[in-house]
Amino acid sequence: MRHHETRFTPPFPLQDTQAYTMAGDRMIVTAFRGTEPARIKDWLTDATTPPVTGPGGSGHVHHGFAEALRSVYEDLADCLEDLRTDGQALYFTGHSLGGALAMLAGARMYLENPHLAADGIYTFGQPRTCDTVLAEAFHRGLGGRTYRFVNNNDIVPQLPPEPVFTHVRALRYIDSKGRLHDSMPMFSALTDRAMGLTADVFAPASDGIRDHFMRNYLAALEKNLG
């Protein structure tokens, strides 16, 4: 088992951007580091910063997420070229900000380096990352290989605000009882999201933040395996 860490300390408002790659005989997995919602609160609630052109000229991407990926992308692409020596399956994953970067890395490699197209992309609590044009281009190439998990009232997937930003069509929704669905049931949309909310959705005790914790995603997914 080989591994490689790609890291950059940027001049924009994140502590740093990191991607950790593990390679074996049959698969390669790159995990992008997430961050606490409070650290990117301004990004997630700001609708004034213009988005930038997306990978391969397709659509547009949230400026902050694009910059975070740009800071590590070339090193990551070189790493994957070196490690993918025997046609191993390639997977991207990430939680929170890391989920946005996993989705964008998958989109960029599919649109710019098709031979590096990911075999699977798994994100947890991913924020809205791009516009509808890029989301559709992503779906055409990677929709059947992508799993975007959202835990009930997790506030991060509800931001940045629509209509500028949207999600790719790959939802796997965990309801308030921990049950996994391939879409958000109407019952959940009307009732689950009303449970446990506070005036400040970024408050540590709010349902929106509790549902964002990766440990709660893992607990729900383990329950659905049983």
Summary of the structure (lengths in Angstrom):
residues: 226
radius of gyration: 16.9
end to end distance: 29.3
largest distance: 52.4
contacts: 784
relative contact order: 0.13
helix: 42%
strand: 22%
